[in-house]
Amino acid sequence: MEQVYLQTYSLGKAMEEAFLTSLEKVAQIGYSGVEFAGGYGGMEAEKLKTYLAQLDLVPISSHVGLDKIEAQLPYLAALGASYVICPGTPLNTYDEIMAKAEEMNRIGKLAKEQGLTFGYHNHYAEFNQVQDQYVLDLLLQNTDPACVTLQLDAGWAAYAGIDPAAYLAQHAGRCSLLHVKEAHNEKTGCGIIDWQNVIRAARESGVAACIVEREGVYENKDIFSCVAEDLMYLHNQIQ
């Protein structure tokens, strides 16, 4: 878990306007790799894989809409990704949760055949209750741990009033990736989350990697300065 990755969604328009240059800056800052947000700069998988290797960046994962994942599996396998993550989907009723759980199990099996692990990323709404249980708990209970993992977004969990460390401990073995961000877009380490406890719980519960994700900048700094400071803070916590 010593390696820290960056979700490219954090960079906003920079990824659209200067895809390769943005990746170079991420490497220069010191990130171990990236999690894409479903866009790959129009590059073929092999070419992007080669470029990332030159930068010493690992393409650990990508966020892809649930209805688009199946089509992207061959690309992500060729890219050398380890995970493909659904960034969110409507889960408003019990029947909808059950139907999506079945679909996720199906996609998870297909991903596994390509050497990828499929996972689900939460926002705050997954901590609403349906039939007296958290939506996310119902989803985890009805998906196969061998085919579906969780990417816990600590910031959104905290925003919903959930202690990320406690949730990780309660669901040990089900969460492979941790999204690191504060609940209200503060500088990492300056919000309501106790990161020492979260990192400890992540290690003990089997989390494989931390991925920084940002919804925007703070203190009027540019985004690359923000994610650089996030990385520095995390390295101090993890080491």
Residue pairs with C-beta under 8 A, 6 or more apart in sequence:
1 199
1 202
1 203
1 207
1 208
1 209
1 210
1 238
2 238
2 239
3 32
3 33
3 58
3 209
3 210
4 31
4 32
4 180
4 209
4 210
4 211
4 212
4 231
4 234
4 235
4 238
5 31
5 32
5 33
5 34
5 35
5 58
5 60
5 61
5 209
5 210
5 211
5 212
6 26
6 31
6 33
6 34
6 35
6 211
6 212
6 213
6 227
6 231
7 34
7 35
7 37
7 63
7 179
7 211
7 212
7 213
7 214
8 15
8 22
8 26
8 34
8 35
8 36
8 37
8 39
9 37
9 63
9 213
10 212
10 213
10 214
10 215
10 223
10 227
11 22
11 26
11 223
11 224
11 227
12 216
12 223
14 22
14 223
14 224
15 22
15 37
15 39
15 41
16 39
19 39
19 41
19 43
20 41
20 51
23 34
23 51
23 52
23 55
23 57
24 55
25 224
26 34
26 55
26 57
26 227
27 55
27 56
27 57
29 224
29 227
29 228
29 231
30 228
30 231
30 235
31 57
31 212
31 227
31 231
32 57
32 58
33 52
33 57
33 58
33 59
33 60
34 52
34 57
34 58
34 59
34 60
35 59
35 60
35 61
35 62
35 63
35 83
35 85
35 211
36 59
36 61
36 62
36 63
37 62
37 63
37 87
38 62
38 63
38 64
38 65
38 68
38 72
40 48
40 75
40 79
41 48
43 51
45 75
45 76
45 78
45 79
46 78
48 59
48 79
49 59
49 78
49 79
49 80
52 58
52 59
58 80
59 79
59 80
59 81
60 81
60 82
60 83
60 177
60 209
60 211
61 81
61 82
61 83
61 84
61 85
61 119
61 151
61 177
61 211
62 72
62 76
62 79
62 81
62 83
62 84
62 85
63 85
63 86
63 87
63 121
64 72
64 76
64 84
64 85
64 86
64 87
65 86
65 87
65 89
66 86
66 89
66 100
66 103
66 104
66 107
69 84
69 86
69 107
69 111
69 118
70 107
70 110
72 84
73 84
73 110
73 111
73 114
73 116
74 114
76 84
76 114
76 116
77 114
77 115
77 116
81 116
82 116
82 117
83 116
83 117
83 118
83 119
83 149
83 151
83 176
83 177
84 111
84 116
84 117
84 118
84 119
85 118
85 119
85 120
85 121
85 151
85 177
86 104
86 118
86 119
86 120
86 121
87 121
88 121
88 122
88 123
89 100
90 96
91 97
91 100
91 125
91 126
91 135
91 139
92 130
93 130
94 130
94 131
94 138
97 130
97 135
97 138
97 139
97 142
98 142
100 139
101 138
101 139
101 142
101 143
102 142
104 118
104 120
104 139
104 143
104 147
104 148
105 143
105 144
105 147
105 148
107 118
108 117
108 118
108 143
108 144
108 146
108 147
108 148
109 147
111 117
111 118
111 147
112 118
112 146
112 147
117 149
117 176
118 147
118 148
118 149
119 148
119 149
119 150
119 151
119 176
119 177
120 139
120 143
120 148
120 149
120 150
120 151
121 151
121 153
121 179
122 136
122 150
122 151
122 152
122 153
122 156
122 157
123 153
123 156
124 156
124 157
124 159
124 160
125 135
126 134
126 135
126 136
126 139
126 156
126 160
127 134
127 135
127 136
127 157
127 160
127 161
127 162
128 134
128 135
129 135
130 138
131 138
136 150
140 150
140 171
140 174
145 173
145 174
149 174
149 175
149 176
149 177
150 171
150 174
150 175
150 176
150 177
151 175
151 176
151 177
151 178
151 179
151 211
152 164
152 167
152 168
152 175
152 177
152 178
152 179
152 207
153 179
153 181
153 213
154 164
154 178
154 179
154 180
154 181
154 193
154 198
155 179
155 180
155 181
155 182
155 183
155 191
155 193
155 213
156 179
156 183
157 163
157 164
157 167
158 164
158 182
158 183
158 191
158 192
158 193
159 183
159 184
164 178
164 193
164 198
164 201
165 194
165 197
165 198
165 200
165 201
166 201
168 175
168 178
168 198
168 201
168 202
168 204
168 205
168 207
169 201
169 204
169 205
171 205
172 204
172 205
172 206
173 205
173 206
175 202
175 205
175 206
175 207
176 206
176 207
176 208
176 209
177 207
177 208
177 209
177 210
177 211
178 198
178 202
178 207
178 209
178 210
178 211
179 211
179 212
179 213
180 188
180 195
180 210
180 211
180 212
180 213
180 230
180 234
181 188
181 212
181 213
181 214
181 215
182 188
182 190
182 191
182 192
182 193
183 191
183 192
183 193
184 191
184 192
185 214
185 215
185 216
185 218
186 218
187 218
187 219
187 226
187 229
187 230
187 233
188 195
188 212
188 229
188 230
188 233
188 234
189 195
189 233
189 237
195 233
195 234
195 237
196 237
199 210
199 237
199 238
202 210
210 234
210 238
212 227
212 230
212 231
212 234
214 223
214 226
214 227
214 230
216 223
217 223
217 226
218 226
221 229
